[in-house]
Amino acid sequence: MRVAALCDVHGNLPALEAVLAEVASLEVDAIVCGGDVVAGPFPRDCLGKLVDVGAVFVRGNADRESPRAPAETWDWIVSCLDPPAVEFLAELPQSVSVGGVLYCHGSPRDDDEILTRISPDERFRAALEGVEERLVVGGHTHVQFERVVDGIRFVNAGSVGIPYEGKRGAFWALLDGEAVDLRHTPYAVDAAAAAIRTSGYPGADQIAGWLLEPEDPDKVSEYFESIAA
């Protein structure tokens, strides 16, 4: 079974459109959206595009109101969505199994759990306790990586919308059975950043900056580890 795993779109419509165009040429059996679709400049359009292509969704931490996020940001996102879309997001599952692979956002037990390429085995072991699948695909920390702990392979698909990979583009994963191809899709980042800055999203300038000058993945992983500890 061929599956496209698209995580952390963060309302970046130009990036999502570029990835979906590539996915359309690959004859996949399913598209799984691994959370954090709407927290960004074009929430309604991004959610609509993924619904239209029949994506399977799991919930990301930024797909719900969070005490850690500014209230004005969530209020702005909700104002862009219709009530059924807000209800749809609220009812998304924390994880879903497709083709024998378990998909989640942070971890199968917590959509806000931090797992990075340098996380200790103990944290992976706790996060994956009770998981029956041998392959788990998530996102949340916006850096692609693979780890194996106690026979369970954990893959971070990266971020479509706000990658921290040290280079421009959109990042996602293509699965064919248990084979995983970590993908990179170029798109017109300068034009996307300009459009984002006119969107009205409260964090537009910050997102545009991250796209134009992508964060270093090693430094980002170290930062996430510091707050996880």
Secondary structure, DSSP 8 states (H G I E B T S, - for coil): -EEEEE---TT-HHHHHHHHHHHHTTT-SEEEE-S--SSSS-HHHHHHHHHHTT-EE---GGGS--TTS-HHHHHHHHHHS-HHHHHHHHT--S-EEETTEEE-SS-SS-TT----TT--HHHHHHHTTT---SEEEE-SS---EEEEETTEEEEE---SSS--SSSSSEEEEEEETTEEEEEEE---HHHHHHHHHTS--TTHHHHHHHHHS---HHHHHHHHHHHH-
